[in-house]
Amino acid sequence: MVKMVICFKRKPGMDVAAFQSHWRTVHAGIIARLPGIRRYVQSHVLLASYRKSEPPFDAVAESSFDDTQAMKSLAASPEYAAVLADEPNFIDRSSLQSFVTDEHVIKDLPAPASGIKSITLMTRKAGMPIAAFRAYWRDIHGPLCAAVPAVRRYVQNPTRQAIYDSGRTPAFDGAAMTWFDSMDALRAAVPTPEFARLREDVEQFVAQDRSPSVLTQEHVIVA
């Protein structure tokens, strides 16, 4: 399968709770009717994240299909037209960024139903070839993340090679998704040596100033 990752902000002036409610109920029902969709996951930024500042985005959506042709065939469908018609009701479309990925599950313990999901949209270091970035992320950084005891599940979603081969520049080079049992579990992990090694290693291959992160609550709409 292939996965489309989409991140966006709510429309200007919209309350965060109203945004999340519309996305999870009205829009989710419209997405669920898309022909060929195999899995659809919403990740809502935690309300606590808004206490100090506005997060880089309010939402991350993951839509999975059998292949890219199944995604392309949606364009002419009335179901997709309904998706587009609803977006202005809650999305700032100028903020919307998307990229098509492959999914690599690195650590596969059961994801906690009410846990915390950290999402980082990855941009590789300047001058680093995409092949080197992917290899380092998967073969070096992946095991370091899996070694953190508090990490329940860890999934890498590198942007598909076809995007680069076509000469296009994707919004991001991938998305890293990490699950923890709770915020307390995440806080307890931070001072551990395993977590320290993980954070140090990020500097080796990621442009952190161009790789925004959010803490979210996951909602699986289509399983």
PyMOL commands that set and color helices and strands:
alter all, ss='L'
color gray80, all
select helices_A, chain A and resi 16-31+47-50+68-76+78-89+130-146+161-165+183-189+193-202+208-210
alter helices_A, ss='H'
color red, helices_A
select strands_A, chain A and resi 2-10+39-45+59-65+91-101+104-108+116-122+153-158+174-180+213-222
alter strands_A, ss='S'
color yellow, strands_A
deselect
rebuild
show_as cartoon
